[in-house]
């Protein structure tokens, strides 16, 4: 009977260690995903994908993307105020 208890206790400890390890890894993955998404959005809004030799194209892209963001936020506010 004692052997069975030791085996179950060892399995329980292994399971708890595994859960702790998975919990730590998921926090790291979630954090790195958030950072990656934020960097991608920052690059998109700053027109990092455009040719930097043509400053007019870069600024036009930045202005257009900024205006689109302002329009989208305004639209969401309008819809919330109107329908809720």
PyMOL commands that place a pseudoatom at each C-alpha (Angstrom):
pseudoatom trace, name=CA, resn=UNK, resi=1, chain=A, elem=C, hetatm=0, pos=[0.000, 0.000, 0.000]
pseudoatom trace, name=CA, resn=UNK, resi=2, chain=A, elem=C, hetatm=0, pos=[2.852, 2.377, 0.805]
pseudoatom trace, name=CA, resn=UNK, resi=3, chain=A, elem=C, hetatm=0, pos=[4.400, 1.762, -2.598]
pseudoatom trace, name=CA, resn=UNK, resi=4, chain=A, elem=C, hetatm=0, pos=[1.127, 2.742, -4.286]
pseudoatom trace, name=CA, resn=UNK, resi=5, chain=A, elem=C, hetatm=0, pos=[0.961, 6.000, -2.254]
pseudoatom trace, name=CA, resn=UNK, resi=6, chain=A, elem=C, hetatm=0, pos=[4.545, 6.902, -3.158]
pseudoatom trace, name=CA, resn=UNK, resi=7, chain=A, elem=C, hetatm=0, pos=[3.808, 6.280, -6.827]
pseudoatom trace, name=CA, resn=UNK, resi=8, chain=A, elem=C, hetatm=0, pos=[0.689, 8.455, -6.751]
pseudoatom trace, name=CA, resn=UNK, resi=9, chain=A, elem=C, hetatm=0, pos=[2.517, 11.222, -4.871]
pseudoatom trace, name=CA, resn=UNK, resi=10, chain=A, elem=C, hetatm=0, pos=[5.350, 11.157, -7.420]
pseudoatom trace, name=CA, resn=UNK, resi=11, chain=A, elem=C, hetatm=0, pos=[2.831, 11.339, -10.287]
pseudoatom trace, name=CA, resn=UNK, resi=12, chain=A, elem=C, hetatm=0, pos=[1.105, 14.254, -8.568]
pseudoatom trace, name=CA, resn=UNK, resi=13, chain=A, elem=C, hetatm=0, pos=[4.395, 16.140, -8.155]
pseudoatom trace, name=CA, resn=UNK, resi=14, chain=A, elem=C, hetatm=0, pos=[5.319, 15.499, -11.800]
pseudoatom trace, name=CA, resn=UNK, resi=15, chain=A, elem=C, hetatm=0, pos=[1.922, 16.768, -12.922]
pseudoatom trace, name=CA, resn=UNK, resi=16, chain=A, elem=C, hetatm=0, pos=[2.259, 19.935, -10.827]
pseudoatom trace, name=CA, resn=UNK, resi=17, chain=A, elem=C, hetatm=0, pos=[5.751, 20.614, -12.222]
pseudoatom trace, name=CA, resn=UNK, resi=18, chain=A, elem=C, hetatm=0, pos=[4.437, 20.125, -15.754]
pseudoatom trace, name=CA, resn=UNK, resi=19, chain=A, elem=C, hetatm=0, pos=[1.562, 22.536, -15.150]
pseudoatom trace, name=CA, resn=UNK, resi=20, chain=A, elem=C, hetatm=0, pos=[3.932, 25.153, -13.750]
pseudoatom trace, name=CA, resn=UNK, resi=21, chain=A, elem=C, hetatm=0, pos=[6.203, 24.807, -16.787]
pseudoatom trace, name=CA, resn=UNK, resi=22, chain=A, elem=C, hetatm=0, pos=[3.294, 25.087, -19.236]
pseudoatom trace, name=CA, resn=UNK, resi=23, chain=A, elem=C, hetatm=0, pos=[1.952, 28.137, -17.401]
pseudoatom trace, name=CA, resn=UNK, resi=24, chain=A, elem=C, hetatm=0, pos=[5.330, 29.884, -17.591]
pseudoatom trace, name=CA, resn=UNK, resi=25, chain=A, elem=C, hetatm=0, pos=[5.718, 29.077, -21.294]
pseudoatom trace, name=CA, resn=UNK, resi=26, chain=A, elem=C, hetatm=0, pos=[2.236, 30.330, -22.182]
pseudoatom trace, name=CA, resn=UNK, resi=27, chain=A, elem=C, hetatm=0, pos=[2.927, 33.675, -20.475]
pseudoatom trace, name=CA, resn=UNK, resi=28, chain=A, elem=C, hetatm=0, pos=[6.138, 34.003, -22.493]
pseudoatom trace, name=CA, resn=UNK, resi=29, chain=A, elem=C, hetatm=0, pos=[4.368, 33.119, -25.732]
pseudoatom trace, name=CA, resn=UNK, resi=30, chain=A, elem=C, hetatm=0, pos=[1.539, 35.566, -25.037]
pseudoatom trace, name=CA, resn=UNK, resi=31, chain=A, elem=C, hetatm=0, pos=[3.994, 38.319, -24.163]
pseudoatom trace, name=CA, resn=UNK, resi=32, chain=A, elem=C, hetatm=0, pos=[6.095, 37.789, -27.252]
pseudoatom trace, name=CA, resn=UNK, resi=33, chain=A, elem=C, hetatm=0, pos=[2.979, 37.641, -29.433]
pseudoatom trace, name=CA, resn=UNK, resi=34, chain=A, elem=C, hetatm=0, pos=[1.781, 40.975, -28.056]
pseudoatom trace, name=CA, resn=UNK, resi=35, chain=A, elem=C, hetatm=0, pos=[5.202, 42.569, -28.607]
pseudoatom trace, name=CA, resn=UNK, resi=36, chain=A, elem=C, hetatm=0, pos=[5.393, 41.185, -32.143]
pseudoatom trace, name=CA, resn=UNK, resi=37, chain=A, elem=C, hetatm=0, pos=[1.912, 42.527, -32.975]
pseudoatom trace, name=CA, resn=UNK, resi=38, chain=A, elem=C, hetatm=0, pos=[2.770, 45.948, -31.519]
pseudoatom trace, name=CA, resn=UNK, resi=39, chain=A, elem=C, hetatm=0, pos=[5.995, 46.112, -33.560]
pseudoatom trace, name=CA, resn=UNK, resi=40, chain=A, elem=C, hetatm=0, pos=[4.126, 45.112, -36.684]
pseudoatom trace, name=CA, resn=UNK, resi=41, chain=A, elem=C, hetatm=0, pos=[1.473, 47.815, -36.124]
pseudoatom trace, name=CA, resn=UNK, resi=42, chain=A, elem=C, hetatm=0, pos=[4.164, 50.408, -35.441]
pseudoatom trace, name=CA, resn=UNK, resi=43, chain=A, elem=C, hetatm=0, pos=[5.966, 49.468, -38.648]
pseudoatom trace, name=CA, resn=UNK, resi=44, chain=A, elem=C, hetatm=0, pos=[2.735, 49.581, -40.614]
pseudoatom trace, name=CA, resn=UNK, resi=45, chain=A, elem=C, hetatm=0, pos=[1.720, 53.022, -39.324]
pseudoatom trace, name=CA, resn=UNK, resi=46, chain=A, elem=C, hetatm=0, pos=[5.204, 54.461, -39.885]
pseudoatom trace, name=CA, resn=UNK, resi=47, chain=A, elem=C, hetatm=0, pos=[5.246, 53.207, -43.512]
pseudoatom trace, name=CA, resn=UNK, resi=48, chain=A, elem=C, hetatm=0, pos=[8.330, 51.067, -42.933]
pseudoatom trace, name=CA, resn=UNK, resi=49, chain=A, elem=C, hetatm=0, pos=[7.376, 48.982, -45.975]
pseudoatom trace, name=CA, resn=UNK, resi=50, chain=A, elem=C, hetatm=0, pos=[7.704, 51.919, -48.393]
pseudoatom trace, name=CA, resn=UNK, resi=51, chain=A, elem=C, hetatm=0, pos=[10.780, 53.094, -50.305]
pseudoatom trace, name=CA, resn=UNK, resi=52, chain=A, elem=C, hetatm=0, pos=[12.531, 55.593, -48.035]
pseudoatom trace, name=CA, resn=UNK, resi=53, chain=A, elem=C, hetatm=0, pos=[14.122, 57.373, -51.010]
pseudoatom trace, name=CA, resn=UNK, resi=54, chain=A, elem=C, hetatm=0, pos=[10.735, 58.819, -51.971]
pseudoatom trace, name=CA, resn=UNK, resi=55, chain=A, elem=C, hetatm=0, pos=[9.732, 60.914, -48.948]
pseudoatom trace, name=CA, resn=UNK, resi=56, chain=A, elem=C, hetatm=0, pos=[6.461, 62.031, -50.542]
pseudoatom trace, name=CA, resn=UNK, resi=57, chain=A, elem=C, hetatm=0, pos=[5.331, 58.419, -50.846]
pseudoatom trace, name=CA, resn=UNK, resi=58, chain=A, elem=C, hetatm=0, pos=[6.331, 57.696, -47.255]
pseudoatom trace, name=CA, resn=UNK, resi=59, chain=A, elem=C, hetatm=0, pos=[4.492, 60.753, -45.856]
pseudoatom trace, name=CA, resn=UNK, resi=60, chain=A, elem=C, hetatm=0, pos=[1.477, 60.162, -48.067]
pseudoatom trace, name=CA, resn=UNK, resi=61, chain=A, elem=C, hetatm=0, pos=[1.268, 56.600, -46.788]
pseudoatom trace, name=CA, resn=UNK, resi=62, chain=A, elem=C, hetatm=0, pos=[1.600, 57.731, -43.178]
pseudoatom trace, name=CA, resn=UNK, resi=63, chain=A, elem=C, hetatm=0, pos=[-1.109, 60.370, -43.614]
pseudoatom trace, name=CA, resn=UNK, resi=64, chain=A, elem=C, hetatm=0, pos=[-3.436, 57.918, -45.364]
pseudoatom trace, name=CA, resn=UNK, resi=65, chain=A, elem=C, hetatm=0, pos=[-3.000, 55.213, -42.757]
pseudoatom trace, name=CA, resn=UNK, resi=66, chain=A, elem=C, hetatm=0, pos=[-3.437, 57.724, -39.929]
pseudoatom trace, name=CA, resn=UNK, resi=67, chain=A, elem=C, hetatm=0, pos=[-6.597, 59.111, -41.532]
pseudoatom trace, name=CA, resn=UNK, resi=68, chain=A, elem=C, hetatm=0, pos=[-7.925, 55.584, -41.952]
pseudoatom trace, name=CA, resn=UNK, resi=69, chain=A, elem=C, hetatm=0, pos=[-7.289, 54.861, -38.269]
pseudoatom trace, name=CA, resn=UNK, resi=70, chain=A, elem=C, hetatm=0, pos=[-9.052, 58.078, -37.210]
pseudoatom trace, name=CA, resn=UNK, resi=71, chain=A, elem=C, hetatm=0, pos=[-11.987, 57.240, -39.498]
pseudoatom trace, name=CA, resn=UNK, resi=72, chain=A, elem=C, hetatm=0, pos=[-12.261, 53.707, -38.098]
pseudoatom trace, name=CA, resn=UNK, resi=73, chain=A, elem=C, hetatm=0, pos=[-12.221, 54.953, -34.495]
pseudoatom trace, name=CA, resn=UNK, resi=74, chain=A, elem=C, hetatm=0, pos=[-14.805, 57.626, -35.359]
pseudoatom trace, name=CA, resn=UNK, resi=75, chain=A, elem=C, hetatm=0, pos=[-17.012, 55.040, -37.030]
pseudoatom trace, name=CA, resn=UNK, resi=76, chain=A, elem=C, hetatm=0, pos=[-16.877, 52.755, -33.991]
pseudoatom trace, name=CA, resn=UNK, resi=77, chain=A, elem=C, hetatm=0, pos=[-17.788, 55.673, -31.701]
pseudoatom trace, name=CA, resn=UNK, resi=78, chain=A, elem=C, hetatm=0, pos=[-20.663, 56.678, -33.981]
pseudoatom trace, name=CA, resn=UNK, resi=79, chain=A, elem=C, hetatm=0, pos=[-22.034, 53.134, -34.100]
pseudoatom trace, name=CA, resn=UNK, resi=80, chain=A, elem=C, hetatm=0, pos=[-21.783, 52.701, -30.333]
pseudoatom trace, name=CA, resn=UNK, resi=81, chain=A, elem=C, hetatm=0, pos=[-23.532, 56.011, -29.647]
pseudoatom trace, name=CA, resn=UNK, resi=82, chain=A, elem=C, hetatm=0, pos=[-26.221, 55.391, -32.265]
pseudoatom trace, name=CA, resn=UNK, resi=83, chain=A, elem=C, hetatm=0, pos=[-27.106, 51.761, -31.553]
pseudoatom trace, name=CA, resn=UNK, resi=84, chain=A, elem=C, hetatm=0, pos=[-26.355, 51.218, -27.868]
for i in range(1, 84): cmd.bond("trace and resi %d" % i, "trace and resi %d" % (i + 1))
show_as sticks, trace
zoom trace
